Structures are given as structure tokens and as C-alpha cells.
Amino acid sequence: MTRRLAEVAKKVGVSEATVSRVLNDKPGVSPATRQAVLSALDVLGYERPTQLRGERARLVGLVLPELQNPIFPAFAEVIGGALAQLGLTPVLCTQTKGGVSEADYVNLLLQQQVSGVVFAGGLYAQADAPHDHYRQLADRNIPVVLVNAAIEHLGFPAVSCDDAVAVEQAWRHLASLGHERIGLVLGPGDHMPSARKLAAARTLGDLPDEYVARAMFSIEGGHAAASRLIDRGVTGFICASDPLALGAVRAARRKGLDVPSQISVVGYDDSALMNCTEPPLTTVRQPIESMGRAVVELLNARIGGSSVPAEELLFEPELVVRGSTAQAPRD
């Protein structure tokens, strides 16, 4: 007990006597300090006293599809930090192949009486995926916010980067460099952000079907897809993620082609270390900080009982030009 008091007091920056008053549900502690102590108990893995367990609703699930793509840890850091500032404790749920599914995590979070859930990159962005677990959250009136391109009928508020603007920035950049054979490396066919990128690209210029390739979101997927497009004569690549773009760079090199003098590649996200690749990756940056803050503001409003329109907030991306794009090769 003494050790628990000491650890929690150190974590929060208060006296052990203050922690004791909170644990014994005594008066004389501000609501903010009280909530900070309870959140510290959760973070440190200590069981709350029986009379305080009902307040575990200050937990918020943060469900991510993976951590290998650096964009998801970046979102987790921003969203988790903003939640903590409000006295909400983020519970990170990361899916693994053959492991716990998104639906399983939803059941676990409901058992923990979470007050809300944030999904960043999940089955909600795939039209053909199962969505029953989202309806389960809606039926229980659990506040939910989705990050990036949700299925419309789910009825949850969403915060997204504008896919159409992102593609327009990348396309116009490659076109300005003289690239006429521009191709897209996208995610699976039912992936909504990829579908929106494709729709936008078709309005910008000539895009034959053979200049569009689908892949799983990985370096290996990007490598395989880009290899096919290179064989079809594509010289400028717009990729739906930075790992796909890195795969495209690798595909070009495996074919003995130089990036950027022969093949130009544009990624998407501007995730960590993209300025350290060789060559440094030209990419479209998602405004993670502002998007993450908006997610938490929406969620906190719903937790507080305010109505939030089930609309999508679109944030403007920014093209970051680095060393993976250059003038198109002359035939």
C-alpha cells in the first residue's frame, strides 16, 4: 500500500496524503487532482478501490491497425497527449496479424466501461469489411471519432486529411516536372481513402487503368505494385502511403533505374524519418497535430454530452518536396 501511494504521488506530483484522500474518497482534493490520481492508478496498473471503479469511464480506447507504419505512432502520440491533458487515460489497442481483432478490442473496451473510442486507420475505411462492432458502439451510445475517410452510414464524426487535395498537389508537382506517364500505387479496392485519391486523379489528367496498381500497405506491397507500373512505362509515382513509396523506390533500383533522374516518387503522410531516406522522400504531409487535437475536441464534447454533427472535417495537406522527384527523363 505504501509503495502504491509513493508511486502514484510521484507520478502525479502530489503528496502521499493527497493520494490517500483520493483513494479513501475523502474531501479536500480538487476535481482535477482527483482525476489525475485515478488516471495514474490506471497507467501504473493498480486496481482502483471498489467505490471508485465506476469512474473507470475516464478511459478512452485508441485503436490502431499497426505500429510499423510510423504515421500511426505519430497519431497515437498526439491524440494520447491531448487526452491526458483532459484527464482522460488512453488505452492503446494495436492489431496484430493472427492476434486480437478490432472487434475483440471493442468488446474488451466495453467491458472496461470506456467513455469513448478513437479509431485511426481501421475496418471503417474498408467498404467490404465487417462493421458490426461499430454498430455495437453506436447502439450503446459510446462516443466514437474516426480518423481518415469513414464509411458514410456509420454515422460517426470523422477527422480526415483531404485526399483530393493531396493527389492534386502530387499530380501537379509531377506534371510540372514534365512527367506525362503518372501512375498511382493505392491500397485495396474497397479502401475509401484510396478510392477518393483515385477519383481525384481521374479529374486531373490522362490516367489509364493500367497506370493504377493496388497493394497492401507495406514496402513489399509497394515494391510489387510499382514494378508492374514501371514495366508499363510509368515514370512518376503517386503513392497512398510512405511505405508504399519506399517500396516504389526499391522497385526502381531493382530494375537498375535511378531515383529521381529516371523515376520520380511521391509518398503520402510525411511520417517519421522520410527526410532521412535515400533519396529523401518527396511526400504529402498530413497535419497530424491539428487533426489529432480536433479528434480529441470532438470526442470530449461527446463525452460531455454535447451533440456533435456526424460530419467529416477535412484538413489541408502540404506537399513537401525533397529528393525523390526530378525532371522527367527525355525519351
PELINVEN-V373078 format. One record per run of one state. SS is the DSSP state (hx for helix, st for strand, lp for the rest). FROM is the first residue (numbers start at 1). TO is the last residue. Records with the same first field share a line. If there is no record, write none. Layout:
# PELINVEN-V373078
SS=FROM-TO + FROM-TO
This chain:
# PELINVEN-V373078
lp=1-1 + 13-15 + 24-30 + 45-49 + 65-69 + 86-88 + 95-101 + 112-115 + 121-122 + 127-131 + 140-142 + 148-151 + 155-156 + 162-162 + 177-181 + 187-190 + 203-208 + 215-218 + 232-235 + 240-241 + 255-263 + 270-281 + 286-287 + 304-311 + 316-317 + 321-331
hx=2-12 + 16-23 + 31-44 + 50-58 + 70-85 + 102-111 + 123-125 + 132-139 + 152-154 + 163-176 + 192-202 + 209-211 + 219-231 + 242-254 + 288-303
st=59-64 + 89-94 + 116-120 + 126-126 + 143-147 + 157-161 + 182-186 + 191-191 + 212-214 + 236-239 + 264-269 + 282-285 + 312-315 + 318-320
